[in-house]
Each structure stands twice: as structure tokens, then as C-alpha cells.
Amino acid sequence: MKIGILARNENSWSSTQLREALDRRNIPYICFRFPQLIARVGCKPYVNINNIRVSEELDALIVRPIGRGSLEEIVFRMDILLCLERLGLYVINPPEAIEHCVDKYAVLAILAENGIPVPRTAVTENVCEALKAFYELDGDVVVKPIFGSKGVGSTRVTDPEVATTVFKTITFYHGVIYLQAFVPHGFSDIRAFVIGDRVVAAMKRVADTWKTNYSQGAKPVSIKLDKTLEKMAVKSANLTKCKIAGVDILESPEGPLFIEVNSQPGWKGLQSVTKANVADEIVDFILSELKK
């Protein structure tokens, strides 16, 4: 057996945890980045790195953050993952899940269409329509990049003149305007870490501002989800085809609202407040899947 770890940085904290979990089981692995791959059509090997034929010599491929890139680079990376999946390689998360979750509009639409409560959200390329939506959302919104993570680029806007300027700037650079009603949430949110059909750990992220990302300084606090919230978190991951997911939830005055499903979640903050070894849980899940 041999496992691949496809990561932007094989020495990142989460990738290192996965490598150590594989070492503990004496499972060989190889770490590599997308730019190291070469794909062929009409001749073999179809996808390889150096002298390793990826689809033939690996039993599973763990995809960590795919990294920044141009539109061509990102599309090509997804094409490679889809090709490897068609060739029979177990890819986790599946490329379909990554495609769903990288797009905030797509993932939120999937959740809402299947009865998962989400914040009121509007998405458009039109400045005038965005301004109408700003008022529909009570003049207090969070504007987010439709592709993005860790809270980078998210801005709370309450002034219509500022909103107009922000919307015009986004469209000037051919971006899509994604605005969400601001949800009072006590400067905290919940991250549920889903593997397969269960939540293996959960935490509350407590911050000093409305941004509750661990990467921006929020403090993790261990929590136990109630059964209803746990089932909804698992359902959210399953709806997006994620085998592994970080599901983010806001506790609003009207009840929980699901704001994101992350298909390539880190777990450094979570690991600091849970007894479960998340990397071990991931590797054990992959091994169980390969036995099926």
C-alpha cells in the first residue's frame, strides 16, 4: 500500500500530522505538489510524478489545499483529479466536493435547497442589483470574495455610499458581488469536523471581532454538539460530497445558520482542544474506505 499527499506545502502542520499518522502505521507515502505532475493523453503513463505512475502505484490520494493559481492552472488541477478518479484512484476529498466547496454561492445554494438553514445571501455581477440587495438585507452586510478562505477579503459594510464603492470596485476587476446579511453571533462560531458520517470533534472559535477564523486569532474552545446540530453538520458535508469537511455554523438569535463547508480544512486549532487525534481519524477512515 502507498498513499499520496498532494499539498502546497508538505511541511505544513496538517500535512505533517498526516505523515506522522501514516508513519505510525508503517504505510509508505509520497508528498508532492501539482506543478510536479505531468498528464498524458493517448499514451502512458496517464499521470505521473518522476517515475511514479500515480493511478497505478498509489492506493489513495489525500488532497490538501491546492494553492493559488490562474484560472487555467486551477481548472487543469481539477481535471487531473477527475482523471485520476476515473482511472480508479481513491481521491479524498473527491474533486466534485472540492469544486462545490470552493464556490461560496454553489455550496450555500446546495445547503439551502436541501433544508439546511443559511444566512440570507445575494450574489450578482450588477452594482444596481447589489445595492438593492444591500437594502433588502437591512443595510448591514458582509461582502465576501466568492472564492476565498480564512476570512481574507471579507468586509462588513453598513453605509450605502461605501457599499456602492465596494461593489463598483469588485465589478471593475470582473469580480462577483457576494453579500450576506450580517448575523449577530457574539463574536464566535462553531467548527464541526466531519469524517464520513460522524463529527469526530467540534470547537467554538471565540474572537475579539466579528471575524472568527482561527487563522486570524480566534481562540478555540472544545464543545460537544447536540444530536440535531451534529446530524445537520454531517448532512451538510454529505450534500457537498465531502468525505472530510470543516462545517462552519453561526449561532444566531433565530437558531443555527450554516455558512460554509470547507473541503480542505486544517485542524491545528481544533487539535489543541480535542482528545481525538484528527490525523489518525482521517487515515483510519481512508483505510476503511479502501477495504470496501
LOBA-266229 format. One record per residue (C-alpha): chain; residue number from 1; residue in one letter; z, y, x. Coordinates in Angstrom, 2 decimals, always signed. Layout:
// residues N
(site "A" NUM "A" (Z Y X))
...
***
This chain:
// residues 292
(site "A" 1 "M" (+0.00 +0.00 +0.00))
(site "A" 2 "K" (-0.76 +3.54 +1.14))
(site "A" 3 "I" (-0.10 +6.84 -0.64))
(site "A" 4 "G" (-1.87 +10.16 -0.12))
(site "A" 5 "I" (-0.12 +13.52 -0.38))
(site "A" 6 "L" (-2.63 +16.29 -0.96))
(site "A" 7 "A" (-0.79 +19.51 -0.14))
(site "A" 8 "R" (-1.46 +23.01 +1.05))
(site "A" 9 "N" (+1.44 +22.59 +3.49))
(site "A" 10 "E" (+2.68 +19.08 +4.29))
(site "A" 11 "N" (+5.84 +20.59 +5.78))
(site "A" 12 "S" (+6.85 +22.46 +2.64))
(site "A" 13 "W" (+10.23 +21.50 +1.21))
(site "A" 14 "S" (+8.91 +19.43 -1.72))
(site "A" 15 "S" (+6.26 +17.65 +0.37))
(site "A" 16 "T" (+8.87 +16.80 +3.00))
(site "A" 17 "Q" (+11.11 +15.35 +0.27))
(site "A" 18 "L" (+8.26 +13.13 -0.90))
(site "A" 19 "R" (+7.54 +11.97 +2.64))
(site "A" 20 "E" (+11.20 +11.07 +3.15))
(site "A" 21 "A" (+11.28 +9.17 -0.14))
(site "A" 22 "L" (+8.24 +7.14 +0.96))
(site "A" 23 "D" (+9.80 +6.51 +4.37))
(site "A" 24 "R" (+12.92 +5.13 +2.70))
(site "A" 25 "R" (+10.72 +2.52 +1.01))
(site "A" 26 "N" (+8.63 +1.83 +4.14))
(site "A" 27 "I" (+5.50 +2.93 +2.29))
(site "A" 28 "P" (+2.75 +4.30 +4.59))
(site "A" 29 "Y" (+1.30 +7.66 +3.63))
(site "A" 30 "I" (-1.13 +10.28 +4.81))
(site "A" 31 "C" (-0.90 +14.04 +4.25))
(site "A" 32 "F" (-3.99 +16.21 +4.13))
(site "A" 33 "R" (-5.48 +19.39 +2.68))
(site "A" 34 "F" (-8.56 +19.91 +0.52))
(site "A" 35 "P" (-10.63 +21.55 +3.30))
(site "A" 36 "Q" (-10.29 +18.34 +5.34))
(site "A" 37 "L" (-12.12 +16.27 +2.71))
(site "A" 38 "I" (-15.82 +15.56 +2.59))
(site "A" 39 "A" (-17.55 +14.27 -0.53))
(site "A" 40 "R" (-20.89 +12.47 -0.64))
(site "A" 41 "V" (-23.30 +11.66 -3.44))
(site "A" 42 "G" (-25.74 +8.78 -3.22))
(site "A" 43 "C" (-24.17 +7.33 -0.09))
(site "A" 44 "K" (-20.81 +6.01 +1.01))
(site "A" 45 "P" (-18.00 +6.75 +1.60))
(site "A" 46 "Y" (-17.95 +8.95 -1.50))
(site "A" 47 "V" (-14.82 +10.86 -0.43))
(site "A" 48 "N" (-13.18 +10.57 +2.95))
(site "A" 49 "I" (-10.89 +12.29 +5.39))
(site "A" 50 "N" (-11.62 +11.46 +9.03))
(site "A" 51 "N" (-12.10 +7.68 +8.98))
(site "A" 52 "I" (-10.13 +7.04 +5.77))
(site "A" 53 "R" (-12.10 +6.22 +2.63))
(site "A" 54 "V" (-9.83 +7.88 +0.09))
(site "A" 55 "S" (-10.67 +5.95 -3.08))
(site "A" 56 "E" (-10.76 +2.58 -1.31))
(site "A" 57 "E" (-7.85 +2.81 +1.12))
(site "A" 58 "L" (-5.29 +4.75 -0.91))
(site "A" 59 "D" (-3.40 +3.34 -3.89))
(site "A" 60 "A" (-2.31 +6.71 -5.28))
(site "A" 61 "L" (-2.77 +10.39 -4.58))
(site "A" 62 "I" (+0.04 +12.89 -5.18))
(site "A" 63 "V" (-1.38 +16.38 -5.72))
(site "A" 64 "R" (+0.87 +19.23 -4.68))
(site "A" 65 "P" (-0.21 +22.91 -5.12))
(site "A" 66 "I" (-3.93 +23.08 -4.46))
(site "A" 67 "G" (-3.70 +26.51 -2.86))
(site "A" 68 "R" (-5.64 +29.72 -3.22))
(site "A" 69 "G" (-9.40 +29.74 -3.21))
(site "A" 70 "S" (-12.58 +31.24 -4.55))
(site "A" 71 "L" (-13.93 +30.07 -7.90))
(site "A" 72 "E" (-16.32 +27.74 -6.05))
(site "A" 73 "E" (-13.52 +26.28 -3.92))
(site "A" 74 "I" (-11.21 +25.65 -6.88))
(site "A" 75 "V" (-13.97 +24.10 -9.02))
(site "A" 76 "F" (-15.03 +21.88 -6.11))
(site "A" 77 "R" (-11.43 +20.74 -5.55))
(site "A" 78 "M" (-11.10 +19.78 -9.19))
(site "A" 79 "D" (-14.47 +18.00 -9.02))
(site "A" 80 "I" (-13.22 +15.89 -6.11))
(site "A" 81 "L" (-10.08 +14.91 -8.01))
(site "A" 82 "L" (-12.13 +13.98 -11.08))
(site "A" 83 "C" (-14.48 +11.93 -8.90))
(site "A" 84 "L" (-11.59 +10.08 -7.27))
(site "A" 85 "E" (-10.11 +9.36 -10.69))
(site "A" 86 "R" (-13.46 +7.97 -11.90))
(site "A" 87 "L" (-13.56 +5.77 -8.79))
(site "A" 88 "G" (-10.27 +4.23 -9.89))
(site "A" 89 "L" (-7.72 +6.06 -7.75))
(site "A" 90 "Y" (-4.41 +6.86 -9.44))
(site "A" 91 "V" (-4.16 +10.66 -9.22))
(site "A" 92 "I" (-0.92 +12.38 -10.17))
(site "A" 93 "N" (-0.98 +14.76 -11.82))
(site "A" 94 "P" (-4.32 +13.89 -13.40))
(site "A" 95 "P" (-6.96 +16.58 -12.86))
(site "A" 96 "E" (-7.15 +17.16 -16.62))
(site "A" 97 "A" (-3.46 +18.08 -16.61))
(site "A" 98 "I" (-3.90 +20.46 -13.68))
(site "A" 99 "E" (-6.82 +22.13 -15.44))
(site "A" 100 "H" (-4.77 +22.58 -18.63))
(site "A" 101 "C" (-1.67 +23.93 -16.95))
(site "A" 102 "V" (-3.26 +26.36 -14.51))
(site "A" 103 "D" (-4.52 +28.35 -17.52))
(site "A" 104 "K" (-1.65 +30.03 -19.41))
(site "A" 105 "Y" (-3.74 +30.57 -22.54))
(site "A" 106 "A" (-5.01 +26.98 -22.66))
(site "A" 107 "V" (-1.60 +25.39 -22.22))
(site "A" 108 "L" (+0.11 +27.68 -24.74))
(site "A" 109 "A" (-2.64 +27.05 -27.31))
(site "A" 110 "I" (-2.24 +23.28 -26.89))
(site "A" 111 "L" (+1.52 +23.52 -27.42))
(site "A" 112 "A" (+1.27 +25.81 -30.45))
(site "A" 113 "E" (-1.42 +23.67 -32.11))
(site "A" 114 "N" (+0.95 +20.70 -31.88))
(site "A" 115 "G" (+4.05 +22.30 -33.36))
(site "A" 116 "I" (+5.80 +23.43 -30.16))
(site "A" 117 "P" (+7.32 +26.92 -30.64))
(site "A" 118 "V" (+5.86 +29.51 -28.26))
(site "A" 119 "P" (+6.14 +33.31 -27.91))
(site "A" 120 "R" (+3.68 +35.48 -29.82))
(site "A" 121 "T" (+0.79 +35.97 -27.41))
(site "A" 122 "A" (-2.58 +37.72 -27.41))
(site "A" 123 "V" (-5.44 +37.25 -24.96))
(site "A" 124 "T" (-8.61 +39.34 -24.76))
(site "A" 125 "E" (-11.16 +40.97 -22.46))
(site "A" 126 "N" (-11.24 +44.08 -24.66))
(site "A" 127 "V" (-8.99 +47.07 -23.90))
(site "A" 128 "C" (-9.02 +48.35 -27.50))
(site "A" 129 "E" (-8.10 +44.93 -28.89))
(site "A" 130 "A" (-5.37 +44.60 -26.28))
(site "A" 131 "L" (-3.90 +47.95 -27.33))
(site "A" 132 "K" (-3.91 +46.84 -30.98))
(site "A" 133 "A" (-2.12 +43.67 -29.94))
(site "A" 134 "F" (+0.39 +45.74 -27.97))
(site "A" 135 "Y" (+1.49 +47.41 -31.21))
(site "A" 136 "E" (+1.35 +44.12 -33.15))
(site "A" 137 "L" (+3.78 +42.72 -30.58))
(site "A" 138 "D" (+6.22 +45.58 -31.27))
(site "A" 139 "G" (+5.26 +47.70 -28.26))
(site "A" 140 "D" (+7.29 +45.62 -25.80))
(site "A" 141 "V" (+5.19 +43.07 -23.94))
(site "A" 142 "V" (+4.93 +41.15 -20.73))
(site "A" 143 "V" (+1.46 +41.31 -19.18))
(site "A" 144 "K" (+0.73 +38.27 -17.03))
(site "A" 145 "P" (-2.18 +37.04 -14.93))
(site "A" 146 "I" (-3.78 +34.20 -16.87))
(site "A" 147 "F" (-3.86 +32.22 -13.63))
(site "A" 148 "G" (-0.72 +32.61 -11.56))
(site "A" 149 "S" (+2.76 +31.34 -10.87))
(site "A" 150 "K" (+6.28 +32.25 -9.75))
(site "A" 151 "G" (+6.26 +35.43 -11.84))
(site "A" 152 "V" (+3.97 +37.20 -9.39))
(site "A" 153 "G" (+1.95 +39.91 -11.12))
(site "A" 154 "S" (+3.89 +39.77 -14.38))
(site "A" 155 "T" (+4.81 +43.22 -15.70))
(site "A" 156 "R" (+6.87 +44.35 -18.66))
(site "A" 157 "V" (+5.21 +47.27 -20.49))
(site "A" 158 "T" (+6.77 +49.39 -23.24))
(site "A" 159 "D" (+4.73 +52.60 -23.02))
(site "A" 160 "P" (+1.29 +52.71 -24.71))
(site "A" 161 "E" (-0.18 +55.01 -22.06))
(site "A" 162 "V" (+0.97 +52.69 -19.30))
(site "A" 163 "A" (-0.34 +49.75 -21.32))
(site "A" 164 "T" (-3.77 +51.37 -21.59))
(site "A" 165 "T" (-3.87 +51.99 -17.84))
(site "A" 166 "V" (-2.83 +48.42 -17.07))
(site "A" 167 "F" (-5.40 +46.98 -19.49))
(site "A" 168 "K" (-8.20 +49.13 -18.06))
(site "A" 169 "T" (-7.30 +48.14 -14.53))
(site "A" 170 "I" (-7.37 +44.44 -15.42))
(site "A" 171 "T" (-10.80 +44.68 -17.05))
(site "A" 172 "F" (-12.16 +46.84 -14.20))
(site "A" 173 "Y" (-11.57 +43.87 -11.91))
(site "A" 174 "H" (-13.07 +41.50 -14.52))
(site "A" 175 "G" (-9.71 +40.01 -15.42))
(site "A" 176 "V" (-8.49 +38.75 -18.78))
(site "A" 177 "I" (-5.69 +40.63 -20.54))
(site "A" 178 "Y" (-2.86 +38.24 -21.37))
(site "A" 179 "L" (+0.07 +39.86 -23.15))
(site "A" 180 "Q" (+3.13 +38.26 -24.63))
(site "A" 181 "A" (+5.86 +39.68 -26.82))
(site "A" 182 "F" (+8.95 +40.29 -24.71))
(site "A" 183 "V" (+11.63 +37.78 -25.68))
(site "A" 184 "P" (+15.29 +38.83 -25.22))
(site "A" 185 "H" (+16.69 +35.91 -23.25))
(site "A" 186 "G" (+19.81 +37.12 -21.48))
(site "A" 187 "F" (+18.12 +37.12 -18.07))
(site "A" 188 "S" (+17.97 +33.31 -17.97))
(site "A" 189 "D" (+15.67 +30.47 -18.89))
(site "A" 190 "I" (+15.59 +26.67 -18.74))
(site "A" 191 "R" (+13.51 +24.42 -16.49))
(site "A" 192 "A" (+13.24 +20.81 -17.62))
(site "A" 193 "F" (+11.79 +18.42 -15.05))
(site "A" 194 "V" (+9.84 +15.73 -16.85))
(site "A" 195 "I" (+8.67 +12.49 -15.25))
(site "A" 196 "G" (+6.81 +10.14 -17.57))
(site "A" 197 "D" (+8.67 +10.01 -20.86))
(site "A" 198 "R" (+12.01 +11.45 -19.82))
(site "A" 199 "V" (+13.71 +14.54 -18.48))
(site "A" 200 "V" (+15.20 +13.48 -15.14))
(site "A" 201 "A" (+17.05 +16.78 -14.60))
(site "A" 202 "A" (+17.33 +20.27 -16.04))
(site "A" 203 "M" (+18.70 +23.59 -14.97))
(site "A" 204 "K" (+19.28 +27.07 -16.26))
(site "A" 205 "R" (+17.90 +29.80 -14.00))
(site "A" 206 "V" (+20.09 +32.88 -14.13))
(site "A" 207 "A" (+18.72 +36.16 -12.77))
(site "A" 208 "D" (+19.62 +39.84 -12.50))
(site "A" 209 "T" (+16.39 +40.91 -14.23))
(site "A" 210 "W" (+14.12 +39.55 -16.95))
(site "A" 211 "K" (+12.18 +37.57 -14.32))
(site "A" 212 "T" (+13.93 +34.23 -13.98))
(site "A" 213 "N" (+11.89 +32.49 -11.28))
(site "A" 214 "Y" (+13.88 +30.65 -8.62))
(site "A" 215 "S" (+11.41 +31.94 -6.01))
(site "A" 216 "Q" (+12.40 +35.49 -6.97))
(site "A" 217 "G" (+16.12 +34.95 -6.56))
(site "A" 218 "A" (+17.32 +33.40 -9.81))
(site "A" 219 "K" (+20.36 +31.15 -9.39))
(site "A" 220 "P" (+20.13 +27.53 -10.61))
(site "A" 221 "V" (+22.86 +26.12 -12.82))
(site "A" 222 "S" (+22.92 +22.46 -13.87))
(site "A" 223 "I" (+22.70 +21.80 -17.60))
(site "A" 224 "K" (+22.28 +18.84 -19.94))
(site "A" 225 "L" (+19.63 +19.33 -22.59))
(site "A" 226 "D" (+20.35 +18.30 -26.15))
(site "A" 227 "K" (+18.19 +15.49 -27.52))
(site "A" 228 "T" (+15.96 +17.76 -29.58))
(site "A" 229 "L" (+15.09 +20.03 -26.66))
(site "A" 230 "E" (+14.61 +17.03 -24.39))
(site "A" 231 "K" (+12.14 +15.45 -26.81))
(site "A" 232 "M" (+10.22 +18.72 -27.11))
(site "A" 233 "A" (+10.03 +19.07 -23.32))
(site "A" 234 "V" (+8.67 +15.54 -22.97))
(site "A" 235 "K" (+6.21 +16.16 -25.81))
(site "A" 236 "S" (+5.02 +19.36 -24.11))
(site "A" 237 "A" (+4.35 +17.50 -20.87))
(site "A" 238 "N" (+2.57 +14.67 -22.67))
(site "A" 239 "L" (+0.39 +17.05 -24.68))
(site "A" 240 "T" (-0.93 +18.54 -21.45))
(site "A" 241 "K" (-1.48 +15.05 -19.93))
(site "A" 242 "C" (+1.16 +15.70 -17.25))
(site "A" 243 "K" (+2.94 +12.71 -15.75))
(site "A" 244 "I" (+5.18 +15.10 -13.80))
(site "A" 245 "A" (+5.94 +18.56 -15.15))
(site "A" 246 "G" (+8.24 +21.51 -14.97))
(site "A" 247 "V" (+8.63 +22.72 -18.55))
(site "A" 248 "D" (+9.96 +26.27 -18.94))
(site "A" 249 "I" (+11.89 +27.31 -22.04))
(site "A" 250 "L" (+13.31 +30.64 -23.20))
(site "A" 251 "E" (+16.40 +30.71 -25.39))
(site "A" 252 "S" (+15.51 +33.41 -27.90))
(site "A" 253 "P" (+17.56 +34.73 -30.84))
(site "A" 254 "E" (+15.23 +32.70 -33.11))
(site "A" 255 "G" (+15.55 +29.49 -31.10))
(site "A" 256 "P" (+13.89 +27.92 -28.04))
(site "A" 257 "L" (+10.41 +29.07 -27.08))
(site "A" 258 "F" (+8.25 +27.13 -24.65))
(site "A" 259 "I" (+6.44 +29.42 -22.25))
(site "A" 260 "E" (+4.87 +27.22 -19.59))
(site "A" 261 "V" (+4.15 +23.70 -18.39))
(site "A" 262 "N" (+3.81 +23.55 -14.62))
(site "A" 263 "S" (+1.72 +20.60 -13.40))
(site "A" 264 "Q" (+2.69 +21.05 -9.74))
(site "A" 265 "P" (+6.34 +22.03 -9.90))
(site "A" 266 "G" (+8.63 +22.48 -6.95))
(site "A" 267 "W" (+12.21 +21.31 -7.32))
(site "A" 268 "K" (+14.21 +22.82 -4.46))
(site "A" 269 "G" (+16.44 +24.86 -6.77))
(site "A" 270 "L" (+16.80 +22.01 -9.23))
(site "A" 271 "Q" (+17.72 +19.53 -6.50))
(site "A" 272 "S" (+20.61 +21.75 -5.44))
(site "A" 273 "V" (+22.32 +21.30 -8.83))
(site "A" 274 "T" (+21.47 +17.72 -9.84))
(site "A" 275 "K" (+22.70 +14.34 -8.65))
(site "A" 276 "A" (+19.31 +12.76 -9.26))
(site "A" 277 "N" (+17.02 +12.61 -6.25))
(site "A" 278 "V" (+13.85 +14.06 -7.73))
(site "A" 279 "A" (+11.53 +12.84 -4.96))
(site "A" 280 "D" (+12.90 +9.30 -5.34))
(site "A" 281 "E" (+12.35 +9.52 -9.08))
(site "A" 282 "I" (+8.74 +10.60 -8.54))
(site "A" 283 "V" (+7.99 +7.81 -6.06))
(site "A" 284 "D" (+9.68 +5.18 -8.25))
(site "A" 285 "F" (+7.63 +6.35 -11.22))
(site "A" 286 "I" (+4.37 +6.12 -9.25))
(site "A" 287 "L" (+5.24 +2.60 -8.09))
(site "A" 288 "S" (+5.99 +1.56 -11.68))
(site "A" 289 "E" (+2.66 +3.01 -12.81))
(site "A" 290 "L" (+0.75 +1.14 -10.10))
(site "A" 291 "K" (+2.26 -2.15 -11.28))
(site "A" 292 "K" (+0.84 -1.73 -14.79))
***
